[in-house]
Amino acid sequence: MAATRDFRDLEIWRNSRALRNELFRCCKSFPREEKYRLADQLIRASRSVTANIAEGYGRYHYQESIQFMRQARGSLYEMIDHLDVANACGYLNDESARSFISRIEFIARGLNAYIQYLASRKRADRAPASPR
């Protein structure tokens, strides 16, 4: 695996970006009256995911990074709620809604793994050095 140079090398960011772009295209098909309501909320939540991953990656302390990853995870679950609304309103069919939600759940699992990784690094850095 290649070294991570910045947040754009993170698989969770790349997956989130792909989802964000697809959701943006999908929202264009929503009714005009939803442009500044449901579509806007869905787009903002999807942008929040990638932005929080990027910002968390740029933080110096592990705990700060973890907090931004948690914010990203919260935005993922917000997107699920918006997709449920879009499906209930008939803007998305069941199959499309399930597909988006499945991808969101996959990204959330990746974020959980990354949070665990950051927490383990935080613990390792705080552990006292072993005597020789």
C-alpha positions in Angstrom: 0.0 0.0 0.0 1.3 3.4 -0.9 2.0 6.0 1.8 -0.7 8.4 2.7 0.4 11.9 1.7 -2.9 13.7 2.4 -6.6 13.1 3.1 -7.2 12.5 -0.6 -5.2 9.3 -0.3 -7.7 7.9 2.3 -10.1 5.3 0.9 -12.9 6.6 3.1 -12.5 10.1 1.6 -12.4 8.8 -1.9 -15.5 6.6 -1.3 -17.3 9.6 0.3 -16.3 11.9 -2.6 -17.7 9.4 -5.1 -21.0 9.1 -3.1 -21.2 12.9 -2.8 -20.8 13.4 -6.5 -23.5 10.8 -7.3 -25.9 12.2 -4.8 -25.4 15.7 -6.3 -26.4 14.3 -9.7 -29.3 12.5 -8.2 -30.6 15.6 -6.4 -30.9 17.4 -9.8 -33.9 15.1 -10.5 -35.8 16.2 -7.4 -38.7 18.6 -7.9 -37.9 22.2 -8.1 -39.6 23.0 -4.8 -37.1 20.7 -3.1 -34.0 22.6 -4.4 -33.6 24.6 -1.2 -35.1 22.0 1.1 -34.4 18.3 0.9 -31.9 18.4 -2.0 -29.9 21.2 -0.3 -29.8 19.3 3.0 -28.7 16.1 1.3 -26.0 17.9 -0.6 -24.8 19.7 2.5 -24.6 16.5 4.5 -22.6 14.8 1.8 -20.2 17.7 1.6 -19.9 17.7 5.4 -18.6 14.1 5.3 -15.7 14.8 3.0 -14.9 18.2 4.6 -14.8 16.7 8.1 -12.5 13.8 7.0 -10.2 16.4 5.4 -10.2 18.7 8.4 -9.7 15.8 10.8 -6.8 14.6 8.8 -5.2 18.0 9.1 -5.4 18.2 12.9 -2.3 17.7 15.0 -3.7 15.7 17.9 -5.4 12.3 17.5 -8.4 13.3 19.7 -9.2 16.2 17.4 -8.9 13.9 14.4 -11.2 11.4 16.0 -13.8 14.1 16.8 -13.9 15.2 13.1 -14.3 11.6 12.0 -17.2 11.3 14.4 -18.8 14.4 12.9 -18.3 12.9 9.4 -20.0 9.7 10.7 -22.9 11.8 12.0 -23.4 13.4 8.7 -23.5 10.0 7.0 -26.4 9.0 9.2 -28.1 12.3 8.5 -27.9 11.4 4.8 -29.7 8.1 5.5 -32.6 10.1 7.1 -32.7 12.4 4.1 -32.7 9.5 1.7 -35.6 7.9 3.6 -37.5 11.1 3.2 -36.7 11.2 -0.5 -37.8 7.6 -0.9 -41.1 8.3 1.0 -41.8 11.3 -1.2 -41.2 9.3 -4.3 -38.1 11.2 -5.4 -36.1 8.0 -5.2 -37.2 4.4 -5.8 -36.7 1.7 -3.2 -33.7 0.2 -5.1 -31.9 3.5 -5.4 -32.5 4.4 -1.8 -31.2 1.0 -0.6 -28.2 1.3 -2.9 -27.2 4.7 -1.5 -27.9 3.6 2.1 -25.7 0.5 1.6 -22.9 2.6 0.4 -23.3 5.0 3.3 -23.2 2.0 5.8 -20.0 0.8 4.0 -18.3 4.2 4.4 -19.5 4.3 8.1 -17.8 1.0 8.8 -14.6 2.4 7.2 -14.8 5.5 9.4 -15.3 3.3 12.5 -12.2 1.4 11.6 -10.3 4.6 11.0 -11.5 6.0 14.3 -10.3 2.8 16.0 -6.9 3.1 14.3 -6.5 6.7 15.4 -7.5 5.7 19.0 -4.9 2.9 19.0 -2.2 5.3 17.8 -3.2 7.8 20.5 -2.9 5.0 23.2 0.5 3.9 21.7 1.9 7.4 21.8 0.9 7.8 25.4 2.3 4.5 26.6 5.4 4.7 28.6 8.6 3.5 26.9 9.6 0.0 27.9 12.8 -0.2 29.9 15.7 -1.9 28.2 
